[in-house]
Structure formats: C-alpha cells, structure tokens
Amino acid sequence: MLAGTSFKHEHLCAILTDPPQDGFFEVHAENYMGAGGPPHRMLTALREHHALSLHGVCLSIGGPGALDQRHLARFRDLVLRYQPALVSEHLAWSSHGGTFFNDLLPLPYTHATLERVCEHIDQVQQAIGRPLLLENPATYVAFASSTMSEAEFIAAVARRTGCDLLLDVNNVFVSATNHGYSAADYLDAFPLERVGEIHLAGHSEQRDDEGALLLIDSHDRAVAPLVWDLYRTVIERIGPTPTLIEWDSALPDWPTLRAQAQAARRIMCEEPRHVPA
Amino acid sequence: MCPPDYSATFAPGLIRPQHPAPAHVVAHHGKGVVQRYNVYRNNVTVSLIQALADIYPAVQRITGAEFFRAMARFHVRATPPASPLLFEYGRGFPAFIAAYPYAQALPWLADVARMERAWLDAYHAADRPALDAHALAAVDPACLATLHFEPHPAARLVRSRYCAVALFTQHRAEGAAAPLPAHAAEDALITRPEGEVIVSRLPAGGAAFLHALLAGAPLGAAANAALDEVASFDLGANLAGMLSAGVFTALRPGD
C-alpha cells in the first residue's frame, strides 16, 4: 500500500478494469454517511479489492465548541463498517453556532486551544478505538493570539494524545509561502517519526493585499514541481509512507490521476532510505 | 478552561460580504488580511453554491449558470447549511425559488427543484427490498380494502401543475433538448427499486392514491381518495405500475 488517489465515482469502472498496483483509495467520510444506495454500493465494490483511507472533513476538531456527538457516531460507524487502513481528520474547524461552513477554517495555536484539540482527539480515538491521523492545514491568515508555531502545536498534540500524523506536503508548501517561513524549517520542527500518511495536491495562485503571491490549496490540478521536490526530501528522511494524491475538482481522467500516484510511488521506490546517524 | 471563541469572531463574515475581516486575524510583517480572509469567504460561498448546483443540475440547465449562481448565492447567505452532510443541504431551496422575484417567469422551476431534491433523497435512502407483486396476490380478497402498504424508504411523490417530469427529464443530463409535451400537470414518482433512482410519471389519480397510501391510509380509502379526484381512476393499473416501480417494501394487514 504505497501510493493512492482520491476515489471519484466517475472513475469506478476505469479503476475496476485497470486497477492500480499496490494502491489505495481515499474517500471523504461525509459522502458515505447516507443510509444506503449507490454510494455504499460503490464503496463496497472498491473495498473488496483495495485498501481504503477514510478522511473526515467535518468533525471540527479545531473548533472551540464540543464535538457533534451524532457526527462522531456516524464517523465511528463508517470505520467499523469499512475497516479502513487509514483514518484521518484535520486540524481545523468547519461549524459554528449551528452553521456548517464547508471549509477547513484556522485556529490560534495557544495552550487553551491545545487543551481543547487534545480533548477532541481523545474523544475521537476513544470512539473509533484506534489512533487518528491528524492533518496539518493550509492557512491564509494567522492569529495575533498564537503563542506557538503550527509544527510545535502539532508535535504537542501528537505527544499528548498519541495520535499519528497525516503530513500534507502541499499544505506545508502553501502555508510556508503564505506566511513567509521556510518549509524546510517547518519540517525540521515537525514530528516526522509520527507520520503515517502523506497528502500531495495541486495549488492555485492568487495575490495578497500587497500583491505578493498567495497560494490556495485548490486540489484542482497536478502536484507542483516544487511540492514534488519537498516530498522527495520527506521520503529521504522517513522512507516509503502511504502517499495520496488529492484531486477534488476539475477532475482528470483515471490514467492522468493514476500517473500522479505512480510518480509518488517511483520516488518512494528509488530513494534509498536515509538512516540517521 | 474554555478557550476564547475565535470561531465566533471568524465565522460571521464568511457569509456576509459587508463584514470586515476579523480583528484578531493577522499576517506576517504586518501584511493586510483583506484578500487573505477573502480566500475563506470565497471557499465557503463558492463551495456551497457548488453544492446546490450538484443537487439541482436540471434547475441550473434551465436557468443558465449565471442566473443559477446568483440565485444560489442569495440562498446560501440566507440559509447556510446546518448539517455537515451536504447531501442534506438545500431543502429550503425549492421554496426559495418559488418566492424568488427573478424566477417568477418560470413558475414550474420550483417543482423541478422539488423533484431534484427528492431524487437525491431517494439516492441516499436506506436499502430495502421492494415488495414482490406475488405477496399482494396472496392476500385474501376480503382483506384488501383494509390492507396497508409500507412505503420503500426511497419512494417520493412530487405533484406539479406543470409538466415538471418532462422538464426534469429533458434537463437532468447534457444533450439536445427534446420538444416539450403540450399537456401540463404531471405528478412525479421517484423510486429506487434496484440500484438506480428512477423517475416516472404517475397516471391520472395516481398521486391522490399514493399520497393517501403514504399518509397511512388503507387500500380501500386510498382508492376512494383517487376516485374522488379522478372518476376514471384505474386501481389495477396504478397499483401494478407502483409495484413494478418499487414504491412499497411490505404489506401490513388492517386491524
């Protein structure tokens, strides 16, 4: 199980007739929280032959409010039903005051938010009976109240909750560009030994108030060359790690998407593992 | 200890374009945060408009993308989703369309939207076997009038004063537009007997009959309700059509 892709229903027939080599598929958990029908039928067909990664996008682990217990129960039920190899969620929030915003929104990195995020992850891990992979976000703003870096915050969460980490290399690149820090420094502070999955995706470009480059985590195109370079440095340090190509809009055909996963696979197979002294 | 509610200050501007960026939000080197916060506003609004476009493709084809996106933007701002399950979103959209001033020239648009919402409910409904016609044949004729029909979880009825079924069918997928039938007033039946959702047009009286059955009326009373509306109501043909469309999942004898 080395390199996988987002699973899109449009690709099911192509996948079943031309399956990937030791690949896996990732689905957004929320798309399979209906009672029945074609979504579950397609996921069941896929799961028969392939490993699955269940990626939650709406639990609001990074929100100040209590977790939605009904939503957590639905998430747990999917884990039990499909027995995914990987289960992940985001360091972000998406609901507030009864409204769901359908975006991964940022949080300040403080001792108080650290407490709350750890409580939420404890609840999730207790519900699903296994460690969660927590994903680093792509962000466009910071908070005046933050007292630690994102990498320090994530390291503290992993240490305290025992959760594993989903390192989104595109998000590291996007956030480093947007906040004017070095992606390499971020990775140096990141607990790479806890990384159980990697995400790669394409990003788009906008401009900030000063006309400087602002990168958007858009998931609508191929992985950028500089992100591949950064990925290669991660693989050199931690060895082959299940890597997923996220592509959620402006979908390509299956061979194009699969070629991105094969590129990740080649990097993992070619790079000799660096053994720290 | 409860952390200060950063989400309470961050959230309101996400769907209110006139709100300034939140005061506690910053960027490095004292950079401005207007365009940066706008990324989140844009993600939220555009993704929710897209969610409506995904649920209501026929409505969008009828109105055109520009009209649809403007209408959807109003709705997203007035009624953002309450659930993280986006396939539950947009239940208020048909009523919003019916009241939308710019859509008054398309009085049947809301009915097409109701059909699309019902289609998605049928798509995600629980899996249950459809009632076998033989089960009905086995019922003692003396007990038929008091027999109850348990609806299949996917079964939906949408009544329209317009040719909503033809409009739905014509615009649901890309392709050349077929000429519309001249007759009006179509009642739509939406079911999912096997794997796929099917949409069919109910014959005369079928909607009154099915409406009564879905509301829990026994067969005799439902047939009378249909006959009250359409004197020529054909009970046998309607029931056979509904059974083959998978409207029911079980029979329950009357008391």
Interface residues (C-beta under 8 A of the other chain):
Chain A: E30 N31 M33 G34 A35 G36 G37 P38 P39 H40 R41 C58 G63 P64 G65 D68 H71 W93 S94 S95 H96 G97 G98 T99 F100 F101 N102 D103 L105 P106 L107 P108 T110 A112 T113 E115 R116 Y140 V141 A142 F143 A144 S145 N178 H179 G180 Y181 Q206 R207 D208 D209 E210 A212 L214 I216
Chain B: M1 C2 P3 P4 D5 Y6 S7 A8 F10 A11 L14 I15 A21 H24 V25 V26 A27 H28 H29 K31 G32 V33 V34 Q35 R36 Y37 V39 Y40 N43 V44 S47 L48 A51 P80 P81 A82 S83 P84 L85 L86 F87 A122 Y123 H124 A125 A126 D127 P153 A154 R192 G195 E196
